[in-house]
Amino acid sequence: MNEHHLALGPPSARTIKLRRAVKPRRAVSLALVTLTALTTLALTGLGLTACNTFEGAGRDMQSGGKLLQDAARGTSDAISGDR
């Protein structure tokens, strides 16, 4: 504490009450910030996982499309007699 504060004397009951009221808010605020940060990290992780999942699904669909296209060409060639 600085000298000026000491010159004012002890804190009043109102000041003590206000100081006590502020402390729990800081604790709640810290918990809220921590919870928000963890939630953000979790959602970011899920989002990145979803991107990889969609990329894999896209590759699967693309390879399925190639197989279908090859089968269609084979059938077309068999019908037209180009084989």
ZIZIZI-V849867 format. One record per residue. N is the residue number from 1. RES is the residue in three letters. PHI is phi in whole degrees, 0 to 359 (999 if undefined). Layout:
n:N res:RES phi:PHI
n:N res:RES phi:PHI
//
This chain:
n:1 res:MET phi:999
n:2 res:ASN phi:273
n:3 res:GLU phi:294
n:4 res:HIS phi:297
n:5 res:HIS phi:295
n:6 res:LEU phi:294
n:7 res:ALA phi:290
n:8 res:LEU phi:282
n:9 res:GLY phi:96
n:10 res:PRO phi:290
n:11 res:PRO phi:292
n:12 res:SER phi:284
n:13 res:ALA phi:297
n:14 res:ARG phi:296
n:15 res:THR phi:297
n:16 res:ILE phi:297
n:17 res:LYS phi:298
n:18 res:LEU phi:295
n:19 res:ARG phi:296
n:20 res:ARG phi:294
n:21 res:ALA phi:291
n:22 res:VAL phi:284
n:23 res:LYS phi:301
n:24 res:PRO phi:297
n:25 res:ARG phi:296
n:26 res:ARG phi:296
n:27 res:ALA phi:295
n:28 res:VAL phi:294
n:29 res:SER phi:298
n:30 res:LEU phi:294
n:31 res:ALA phi:296
n:32 res:LEU phi:294
n:33 res:VAL phi:296
n:34 res:THR phi:296
n:35 res:LEU phi:298
n:36 res:THR phi:296
n:37 res:ALA phi:295
n:38 res:LEU phi:295
n:39 res:THR phi:296
n:40 res:THR phi:298
n:41 res:LEU phi:298
n:42 res:ALA phi:296
n:43 res:LEU phi:293
n:44 res:THR phi:296
n:45 res:GLY phi:299
n:46 res:LEU phi:296
n:47 res:GLY phi:297
n:48 res:LEU phi:293
n:49 res:THR phi:295
n:50 res:ALA phi:297
n:51 res:CYS phi:299
n:52 res:ASN phi:295
n:53 res:THR phi:296
n:54 res:PHE phi:295
n:55 res:GLU phi:295
n:56 res:GLY phi:296
n:57 res:ALA phi:296
n:58 res:GLY phi:297
n:59 res:ARG phi:295
n:60 res:ASP phi:299
n:61 res:MET phi:294
n:62 res:GLN phi:295
n:63 res:SER phi:292
n:64 res:GLY phi:296
n:65 res:GLY phi:296
n:66 res:LYS phi:296
n:67 res:LEU phi:298
n:68 res:LEU phi:295
n:69 res:GLN phi:296
n:70 res:ASP phi:296
n:71 res:ALA phi:295
n:72 res:ALA phi:295
n:73 res:ARG phi:295
n:74 res:GLY phi:299
n:75 res:THR phi:293
n:76 res:SER phi:298
n:77 res:ASP phi:295
n:78 res:ALA phi:293
n:79 res:ILE phi:289
n:80 res:SER phi:278
n:81 res:GLY phi:81
n:82 res:ASP phi:281
n:83 res:ARG phi:291
//
